[in-house]
């Protein structure tokens, strides 16, 4: 499965659990690390856990190999490595603190309006 489809599955899974302000950055031209960063935040650690589990479940249902998950239950930031797609799930405070969108400002934002409910 290509990285765009993997990213779309992750975005939809985060949206199903009401993730806040989902952003996708296409980092393929500014880094060899991955093709996409998916960045989402949640109001609580419990919601972070729910989003992470939803992403893992949906990707697993689609036979996507999970590379690694950094962070544990009740973490303020969990990173899911799907090789060419990296998902960052934050509490709102941690997202504001780390501000990955600014850090990776050279990477263009992907229009995901057709993937999320508003």
C-alpha positions, 0 to 999 in steps of 0.5 A: 500500500502506498504512503498516501493511502496509509496517511489517509487511513490514519487521518480518518481514524484520528477524525473518528475519535474527534482528534483536534486540528488534524494536519498533514505535512508532506515532508518527502522533499525536505527529509528522507525520514518519511513521506508524511507527518500526521499531527493531531491533538486531543483534549486529554490523555484518555483521548490521546490513547483512544486516537492512538488505538483507533489508528493502530486498529485501522492500519492493522485492519488494512495490513499496514506494518506498524514500525514502532510506537513511542510513548505509553498509555497516558502519555502527552505525546505518542509517535506511531511509526508506519515507516513512510508515515509518522503520526504524532498524537499530542495533548493540546498543551504538548502540541503547542509546546513542541509546535512541529508545524513551525519546526517543519514549516518548509514542508507543504501542508496537505489538503485533507478537507475531504478526509475529515468532518468539520 
